[in-house]
Amino acid sequence: MKKIAVLFSVICMLGSVFSWAADPAATVSPEEAVKLLKEGNGRFIAGTSQHPNNDLQRRNTTAAQGQHPFVTVLSCSDSRVPVEVLFDRGVGDIFVIRVAGNVANGDEVGSIEYAVDHLGTPLLVILGHTKCGAVTAVVQSAELLGNIIPIGKSIFPAVVAAKKSNPKASGDALINDAIKANVWQAIEDIYRTSPITAARVKSGKLKVVGALYDIESGNVSWLGSHPKEGGLLSDKGH
Ligand SMILES: [Zn+2]
């Protein structure tokens, strides 16, 4: 038993040495986190993914030492938006919350608070995507049934905002505008309902940015911070 214990601790030590090389950990800045995601997405677009942190060693070290993801991503559940794949990252890298229409309600915001406050991820990305069925359904006033109804209600303000900002838009143009507005809507909902997240942004420990994933090209375009972030953060005494 003693030999096994010694062997195990040696493996853990080796794992920790190697993991520093490949593990961006939670010590990276928001800007460095964005850079890592851009680099990974670039490899994915080019078909040169390296699949970092996908091996047995990484699995063992993260299981033994806990998780230190460098980014939190709220994205759609759409099967064409596999977050770790499109950013070419692996085990323990990205804290992912996926829900139809990348909406931010209670469970999603609670998960975000765990990631940004407890785990300390320095970056939160709200990732919308082209041809989003959830947003399209709301734009087209499709009849929503059962438990999909609350998701539609969360998306609805984004569709109203998209129509207001560009009243002449229709068809795919309106859907694309609504998909972008829905990213901003999720960020607004997070700031409105999560003083914990707002406080981390105000203290400079967290950056929250929007992004859009093109399911055809594989490209992620970066939208930056919410255009009204200052006002949103100062609302309601945050
Ligand atoms: Zn979607």
Residues whose N, C-alpha, C, O or C-beta is under 5 A from the ligand:
A	BS01	ZN	C76 D78 G101 C132 G133 A134
